[in-house]
Amino acid sequence: MTTDYAVQGPVAVFTLNNPPVNGLGLATRQALTDNLARALADDAVKAIVITGAGKAFSGGADIKEFGSPKALQEPN
């Protein structure tokens, strides 16, 4: 998975885990929206923290998807 999900008390933690720089490709964007829906459906979750695995939070758009339909596909 490109985004890990954990709950620590009332906080849902999403960890971008898409080496090497946690690029925001389609699979990562989909995982983020899935995790958001999961957290919003959990009445115990009162806050959400998004962090990055490794040395970087996120390098931004995934350059491997530039010029492909995935770059513009929702969620965008």
C-alpha positions, 0 to 999 in steps of 0.5 A: 500500500502507498499510504499506511493507516493507523489510529493512535487514541483519537488521532488517525495517522496517514503515512505516505509510503511510496519510496523513494520520495512518497510521490503522489501518484494515482495509487497514493491519491486513491489510498489517501481518499480511502483513508480519509473516508475510513477516518471520517466514518470512525466516530472515535477519530477527532483529528488526522495527521498526514506524515511521510515515511523515510526522509521526505514528507512528499516529493509532490506529483509522481513524475513517472505518471507525467503525460499519462492519463493517471496524472489527471485521473481523480482523485486529483 
